[in-house]
Amino acid sequence: MPEFEEVVERIKEMIKRAHTELPEDVVRAIRKSYEAEESEIARKNLEIILENIEIAKKKGLPICQDTGLPIFFVELGRELELEFRIEDAIKKAVREMTPKLLRPNVVHPLTRKNTGDNTGIGMPMINVELKEGDRLRIVYLPKGAGSENVSAIKMLLPTDVERIKDFVLEVVANSLGLPCPPIIVGLGIGGSFDMAAKLAKRALIRNLDSMNEFEMEMLEAINSLGIGPMGLGGKTTALAVLSEIAYCHTASLPVAVNIQCWANRRSEVII
Amino acid sequence: MKLRAPVGEEIFDLKAGDIVYVCGEVLTARDKAHARIVEMLEKGIDLPFNLNRAVVYHCGPIISENKVIAAGPTTSDRMSSFVPKIVEKLDAVVFIGKGGFSGKAVEAMKGKAVYLAFTGGAGAFAASKIKNVKGVFWEDLGMAEAVWVLEVENFGPCIVAIDSKGKSIYDEVRKRIIERLRK
């Protein structure tokens, strides 16, 4: 049976890893786009991004100062016995990592008062899912505001399946350089209003090398826009498109687009 | 090319697409600091720091024990609406950020200001170009929103993305996208 303090430590380690070491698949995709770019400005930006990744890893510093909102996906084995609330362990880990690694980002939505420790009502955001077995898997996806702010959701008409692509292109085109391109596009199709958004976010924890044909096609269309790294023009606007679907009502077609910056920080721990 | 703060007329020679490195003192400011600056200007209250000829960096750094841990740029567009009021009475000013300005900001910058794009998300890289923290104003706004006075050396490469003649790389990219989407 896992002990509370042990789990807190493992979560803290996972938080640090996410902020200082970008996943290999993401680094590979950035390198590939650097090789493909021809414009000097696009190459310079990607060069700095790659150098930044190296510095962060070597010095144990956060890749980006926007250490985001703390978002966790928890898979809890039905047979696992815990003598504590997993939410409490996550909350404690987040508190202890602020502000030495995490910038205090969490504020009251109306008074805008900062809690100082990245916790508050609904924060950290913890999604719990029950699974078979006795395993505890936690995935951490810190989400920066620059890319979150340009994300969008739309309830399309059920006859508008062909318009999904147009909507995604419209969202990306409107965002230009704001979300720190090259971006990763999380796409949630179906379910309900809230579920589509959740699917879009969940898609972002997938490996970039796992794209299917539909996603590759979307990626090509997005890259033809020419927004480029940091919105200063170029071939790489997005590194990947990742989608998730759920069945929906015959009368509706919810589509959510969750934009993620190039710093697609994520990490996981299995206990 | 090197640019030293406080800046002077040399910034009016910069053209969109040029690459510059910044030395000297920069002031960080984002949403809340901009709102407070404009509020004070409207009420005729003196600011505790000098914005004229300054380099304003759109950044909410992580600073621990007076050391900069990470300090990349934040999205500048959230500050667009404050720009006309801020540049109005200044001789020259340089903004550093990411993503550029929209709306009336670009027009207001003509003959007054240039906008430098620094790679978004490059927080650790940016921190390596910051030599020390010289001071802080408005700490009541919180770490990310306070105005930090940072001494930088060869801060860059920064790309002149909006020059003082109103030429904006972002506008060019935007125009190309509109044309492409029309097809």
Interface residues (C-beta under 8 A of the other chain):
Chain A: I41 K44 N45 I48 I49 E51 N52 I55 A56 K59 L61 P62 I63 C64 Q65 D66 T67 P99 K100 L101 L102 R103 P104 N105 R112 N114 G116 G144 A145 G146 N149 L169 E170 A173 L176 G177 L178 P179 C180 S224 L225 G226 I227 G228 P229 M230 G231 L232 G233 C261 W262 A263
Chain B: G17 I19 K32 C59 G60 P61 I62 S64 I69 A70 A71 G72 T74 T75 D77 K98 G99 G100 A117 T119 G120 G121 A122 G123 A124 F125 A126 A127 S128 G142 M143 A144 P157 I159 A161 I169 Y170 E172 V173 R174 R176 I177 R180 L181
